[in-house]
Amino acid sequence: MELEDSKSEQLLIAITELMESGVSFLDACIHYADTYDIEIEIIGEIIRRSQVLAAKAREDAESLRLVEKMHRLPV
């Protein structure tokens, strides 16, 4: 479990850095996979297992209108 957590943490850090430079979450994931020669399916699996990464992926997909926006309760 720790190994998976460290992978998702590394991915989150790398993707956050790319997003700060104006790259979308999905493009950052593709860039990360290309840079480290990782299958995109593995990146997808890491994202599915991390609530933080899954939420970022959902937000990006909503902003790009790839999925329907989820209705959220006001907090």
Number of C-alpha atoms within 10 A of each C-alpha: 5 7 8 12 13 11 15 22 16 12 20 20 12 15 22 17 13 18 16 9 8 10 15 18 21 17 13 19 23 15 17 18 17 12 9 8 9 12 11 15 10 11 17 14 12 20 21 15 13 17 12 14 20 16 13 17 19 19 16 16 17 14 13 12 10 10 12 11 12 9 6 6 5 4 3
